[in-house]
Amino acid sequence: MAKKASKDYFGLSRLISIILAIIPFTAWALGVITRAKEGKWIAVIIRLFGGWLIWVIDLFMMITKGSIWRLL
């Protein structure tokens, strides 16, 4: 049975992604890196300055949906 690959947090498993989302610094850093990798520079700036609020939303979304919130 094939495992569904997630596009969030570099295609890591859901459990690893949830663990990384729980740790505030890793969630913030990975959020910035993934948006920069996608070329979404406005989202990078928003994550740099409003990362703590978005961290709470990302954590909730990662646990419930298995993916991080795509703001832009």
N, C-alpha and C positions, 0 to 999 in steps of 0.2 A: 504494500500500500504506500503510495507516494505521500510524502509529507508536504503540506502546503507551506510554501516559502513566503515569508513576510517581507514587504519592501521597507519596513521601518527598522531602524537600528541595524542597517547593513545586512538584512536577511537572516539575522540570528533567530534562534527559537523563541517562542513566546515567553517561556519561563525566564530565559536569560534577559530578554528585553524588559520584562517586568522588574527583575532585580536591578537592572541598570536604570530604569525609570524611578525606582524608589530612592536611589541615592541622588540627592539634589545636584551635586556637582557634575556627575556623569550624565544625568539627564539634560542639564543645561549645555554642557560641552557637546554631547552627541546631537542635540537639537540644532545647535549652531553649525556643526560640521555637516549634518545631513542637508540643511537648507543651503549652505554654501556649495555643496556638491551638486545640488539641483540648480544652482545659479539664481536662487531667489534671494537677492541681496537685501530687499526691504524686510523680508522675514528674518534674515540674519540680524539686522539692526534691531528689530522688535524683540527678538529673543535675547540679544545682548542686554537690553535695557529693561525689558519686562519679563525676563525669564522666570522669575519666581512665581508669578501668577500663572503663566503658561505651564510651569512645571506641575502645578496642582491639576490643571485640566488634562495634561498629558498622562499623568499617573492614573487618573480616573479612566481615561479613554483606553489606556494600555491594558488595564485590568478588565474592563468590560468588553471592549471591542477587539483588543489585540493589535491595535495600531495607534500611532500617535496622531494628535490633532494637526491637521493641515490648515494653518491659518490663511496662507496665501497660496 
